[in-house]
Amino acid sequence: MSSRNCGYKIYTPAGELTWNPTLARAALSHSVDMATKDYVSHKGSDGKEVSYRAEAVGYSWITVGENISAGREDSQEVVTAWLQSPVHCENIMRQSFTEMGAACFHNKDTKYKTFWTVVFGSPKDKSNSATLQQ
């Protein structure tokens, strides 16, 4: 990714992120919660934030963040919207994040139908981290 202006600040290109299945589980649990209970918020239905959700699935983090979206039907549309939002764009461009996990969940019986979550993080130690095999 190239440099990007996230509303009021220009970010240099961020490094590559490694897929982390533990963060993907945290993302999926939040997407399912939002889709099941028909709401859109960074706070879960239990009032807890992303940091709690990451720890609940066993991710020990130095830094953690989250982007959510609802009502968009394809991933390109979701990423485009995130890049147009300064706060979401900052998460995508943040140099301190080294890993990510993402998920979407569909529930036709809700207002928004499709719920997206991406969780970004940096692990406290590398034994917490999953690496992709090339």
C-alpha angles and dihedrals in degrees: 000000000000129000113295138197107227098195100286105006132058114224125201116228113293122228123257116283123225119226111246117193091200090059088045089057090052089049093048093049090054094046090049091048092051093045094046095047096034101234138117118219143120086236113079122232084264091056093249126135132226092270090063093045091052092049091045090062092046103265112143106200144190091194132003135180141168142211121198135185137176135193098028116115105204135044095237090057090049094050092046090054091048092051090052092053112078095215095046091043090053090056091052092048098040110126093207094067113089102166140039144184127190141185143170129204129196126212114172091196095067134082095249099031097199125055123193130195132176120184119200124196152158115219124231089227135010094243084071091056130087119211128205118241112228 
